[in-house]
């Protein structure tokens, strides 16, 4: 009787293990959280997926990617982060600073790779960008803010005052605005800050600076990137150039930028993920990585509308 009972228990245990494997299908589980939908972040995610495939990790074959978009809501970030942690995902990919912070606050064991985060160290995601010493690493979308402000001066030499537009609750934006202020000083430009706390304020704040500034600068701010069409509508009507942090904003009505390639940034993060999944590297010892090449882009229609001539040498 005891032997039969032991055999039954063993059989149930084996069935339980087999059921668990069926739920996971023997595949690596990756949770992917994106703060909001806009071109730069969308490209980061696509680059990550394509980069993983190039490394031999294909969604639906040997990995399963659970992609979730928080629609710009911090509460949604926390809910999604909880889901990934409860699901015991093997790795979490977080796109943009608020999404990364939500996940990092809930797990200290699951490897987290971030992207489109300007300065992980100042966002308190890592101890240092050179050596994280946490379960977080990834790639930074740090852009050449100094070159972007210099570009503004080159395109509108008579400019005296710049309106700096950003969301005050985004840590990555606050850092970039500080860099922009320093760049303005170097280029002998005055500046006026125009901060917003929600998307409904973008058009109003932009309009409030018309007549006070000669141009606008918008960093890689997620809220402003999603609402850049509202900035462009006001600025272009007033014939004020908008220098942007990334190309997607230019496509949506901004004038120009020196920016990074977010698709390439996502692929760079995928290479880090592949090393972690293969057991070739520890996330705690993996430095934050950066792109070194920057592309000039401009919106021809916007330039014509506001009367700006783009120099041939650009």
C-alpha positions in Angstrom: 0.0 0.0 0.0 2.8 2.4 0.9 4.6 1.6 -2.4 1.4 2.3 -4.3 0.9 5.6 -2.4 4.5 6.7 -3.1 4.1 5.8 -6.8 0.9 7.9 -7.0 2.6 10.9 -5.3 5.5 10.6 -7.7 3.2 10.4 -10.7 1.4 13.5 -9.6 4.6 15.4 -9.1 5.8 14.5 -12.5 2.5 15.5 -14.0 2.8 18.9 -12.2 6.2 19.5 -13.6 5.1 18.5 -17.1 2.1 20.8 -16.9 4.5 23.7 -15.9 6.6 23.0 -19.0 3.5 23.0 -21.2 2.5 26.5 -19.9 5.9 27.8 -20.7 6.3 25.5 -23.7 10.0 25.2 -22.8 10.5 28.7 -24.2 12.3 31.7 -22.7 9.8 34.2 -21.5 10.6 37.9 -22.0 8.4 40.7 -20.8 8.6 43.9 -22.8 7.1 47.1 -21.4 6.9 50.3 -23.5 5.9 53.6 -21.8 3.9 55.1 -24.7 3.5 54.8 -28.4 5.6 57.1 -30.5 8.1 56.5 -33.4 11.3 56.5 -31.4 10.1 54.0 -28.8 8.3 51.9 -31.5 11.6 51.6 -33.4 13.5 50.7 -30.2 11.1 47.7 -29.7 11.3 46.6 -33.3 15.1 46.8 -33.2 15.1 44.7 -30.1 12.9 42.0 -31.6 14.8 41.9 -34.9 18.1 41.9 -33.1 17.1 39.0 -30.9 16.1 37.1 -34.1 19.5 37.7 -35.6 21.1 36.3 -32.4 19.0 33.1 -32.8 16.2 34.0 -30.3 13.0 34.1 -32.4 9.6 35.1 -30.9 7.2 32.2 -31.1 10.0 29.7 -31.7 12.4 29.5 -28.8 11.3 32.6 -26.9 7.9 34.2 -26.1 7.8 38.0 -25.9 4.9 39.5 -23.9 4.7 43.0 -25.2 2.7 45.6 -23.2 2.2 49.3 -23.8 1.5 51.5 -20.8 -0.2 54.2 -22.9 1.8 56.9 -21.1 0.3 56.1 -17.7 2.6 55.4 -14.7 -0.1 53.3 -13.0 -0.2 51.1 -16.0 3.6 50.7 -15.8 3.3 49.4 -12.3 0.4 47.0 -13.2 2.4 45.6 -16.2 5.6 45.3 -14.1 3.7 43.3 -11.5 2.4 41.0 -14.2 5.9 40.3 -15.4 7.3 39.7 -11.9 4.3 37.4 -11.0 4.8 35.5 -14.3 8.4 34.9 -13.3 9.7 36.1 -16.7 13.3 35.2 -17.5 14.2 38.7 -18.7 12.4 42.1 -18.8 12.9 44.7 -21.5 11.8 48.2 -20.4 11.5 51.1 -22.9 11.8 54.6 -21.5 12.7 55.8 -18.0 9.3 55.6 -16.2 8.7 52.1 -17.5 12.2 51.0 -16.3 11.8 52.5 -12.9 8.4 50.8 -12.4 10.0 47.4 -13.1 13.2 48.0 -11.2 11.2 48.9 -8.1 9.5 45.5 -8.1 12.2 43.0 -8.7 15.9 42.7 -7.7 16.4 39.3 -9.2 15.0 39.2 -12.8 17.5 40.6 -15.3 16.2 43.9 -16.7 17.5 45.6 -19.8 16.4 49.2 -20.5 16.6 51.4 -23.6 15.6 55.0 -24.4 16.8 55.9 -20.9 19.0 59.0 -21.1 21.0 58.5 -17.9 20.2 55.3 -15.9 22.5 56.4 -13.1 20.7 59.7 -12.4 17.4 57.7 -12.7 18.7 55.5 -9.9 18.4 52.4 -12.0 22.1 51.5 -11.6 24.9 52.4 -9.1 27.0 53.7 -12.0 26.6 53.6 -15.7 30.0 51.9 -16.0 29.2 49.1 -13.6 25.5 48.8 -12.6 25.9 46.4 -9.6 22.1 45.8 -9.8 19.9 43.6 -11.9 19.6 46.5 -14.5 21.6 47.4 -17.5 20.9 48.3 -21.1 21.4 51.2 -23.5 21.2 54.9 -23.3 19.6 57.3 -25.8 21.8 60.1 -24.8 21.8 62.6 -27.7 24.3 65.4 -28.5 22.3 68.2 -26.8 25.2 70.6 -27.3 25.3 69.9 -31.0 21.5 70.3 -31.2 21.7 73.7 -29.6 24.6 74.7 -31.9 22.4 73.6 -34.8 19.6 75.9 -33.6 22.1 78.8 -33.6 23.3 77.9 -37.1 19.8 77.7 -38.6 18.7 80.9 -36.9 21.8 83.0 -36.1 19.7 86.0 -35.0 18.0 83.9 -32.2 18.5 85.4 -28.7 16.1 83.4 -26.5 15.2 79.7 -26.7 12.1 78.1 -25.2 12.9 74.8 -23.5 9.9 72.5 -23.6 9.8 69.4 -21.4 7.8 67.3 -19.0 8.9 68.1 -15.4 8.1 64.6 -14.2 10.4 62.7 -16.6 13.8 62.3 -15.0 15.5 61.9 -18.4 14.0 65.2 -19.6 15.2 67.1 -16.5 18.7 66.0 -17.1 18.6 67.0 -20.8 17.3 70.4 -20.0 20.2 71.0 -17.6 22.5 70.1 -20.5 20.6 72.4 -22.8 20.9 75.3 -20.4 24.7 74.9 -20.4 24.7 74.6 -24.2 22.7 77.8 -24.4 25.2 79.7 -22.3 28.0 78.5 -24.5 26.2 79.7 -27.6 25.3 83.0 -25.9 21.6 82.2 -25.8 19.0 83.1 -23.2 16.4 80.5 -22.3 12.9 80.3 -20.8 11.7 77.0 -19.5 8.2 75.7 -20.5 7.4 72.6 -18.4 4.3 70.5 -18.7 2.8 67.9 -16.3 0.3 66.3 -18.7 -0.3 66.2 -22.5 -3.2 68.6 -22.3 -0.9 71.4 -21.4 1.5 71.1 -24.4 -0.3 73.5 -26.8 -1.1 76.0 -24.0 2.5 76.2 -22.7 3.9 76.4 -26.2 1.5 79.3 -27.1 2.5 81.1 -23.9 6.1 81.4 -25.0 5.3 82.8 -28.5 6.5 86.4 -28.5 9.0 85.7 -25.8 11.3 83.3 -27.6 13.0 83.1 -31.0 13.0 79.3 -31.2 12.1 76.1 -29.3 14.2 73.2 -28.2 12.5 69.8 -27.3 14.7 67.0 -25.9 13.9 63.3 -26.2 10.9 63.7 -23.8 8.3 61.0 -24.2 5.3 63.2 -23.5 6.5 65.9 -25.8 7.4 63.4 -28.5 3.9 61.9 -28.4 2.5 65.5 -28.6 5.0 67.1 -30.9 2.3 67.9 -33.5 0.8 70.3 -31.0 4.1 72.1 -30.5 4.7 72.2 -34.3 1.2 73.6 -35.0 1.8 76.6 -32.7 5.5 77.1 -33.5 5.2 76.8 -37.3 2.3 79.2 -37.4 4.5 81.7 -35.5 7.5 80.9 -37.8 9.6 79.7 -34.9 12.0 76.8 -35.5 11.7 73.7 -33.3 15.0 71.8 -32.8 14.2 68.3 -31.6 15.9 65.5 -29.7 15.1 62.8 -32.3 14.1 62.2 -35.9 10.5 61.1 -35.1 9.7 64.6 -33.8 11.1 66.1 -37.0 8.9 63.9 -39.2 5.9 65.1 -37.1 6.5 68.8 -37.8 9.7 69.8 -36.0 12.4 71.5 -38.0 15.6 69.6 -37.5 17.9 67.5 -35.3 21.1 65.7 -34.8 19.8 62.4 -33.4 20.4 58.7 -32.8 18.9 55.8 -34.6 16.5 54.2 -32.2 16.1 51.0 -34.2 19.9 50.6 -34.0 19.6 51.2 -30.2 17.1 48.5 -29.8 19.3 46.0 -31.7 22.2 47.0 -29.5 20.1 46.1 -26.5 19.2 42.8 -28.1 22.9 41.8 -28.3 23.2 42.4 -24.6 20.1 40.3 -24.0 21.5 37.4 -26.1 24.7 37.4 -24.0 22.6 37.3 -20.8 20.3 34.5 -22.1 23.3 32.4 -23.2 24.9 32.9 -19.8 27.9 34.7 -21.3 27.5 37.9 -19.1 26.0 39.0 -15.9 23.6 42.0 -16.0 25.2 43.5 -12.9 28.6 43.7 -14.6 27.4 44.9 -18.0 28.1 48.6 -18.6 25.4 50.9 -20.1 26.1 51.2 -23.8 25.7 54.2 -26.1 25.5 54.9 -29.8 28.3 57.0 -31.1 26.9 58.0 -34.6 24.4 60.8 -35.0 22.3 61.6 -38.0 21.2 65.0 -39.3 17.6 65.2 -40.4 15.2 68.0 -41.3 11.6 68.5 -42.4 11.6 70.2 -45.8 8.0 71.2 -45.6 8.5 72.8 -42.1 11.6 74.7 -43.3 9.7 76.2 -46.2 6.7 77.1 -44.1 8.7 79.1 -41.5 11.2 80.5 -44.0 14.4 78.7 -42.9 17.0 77.8 -45.5 19.0 74.7 -44.7 22.7 75.2 -45.5 24.1 72.9 -48.2 26.9 71.7 -45.9 24.3 70.1 -43.6 
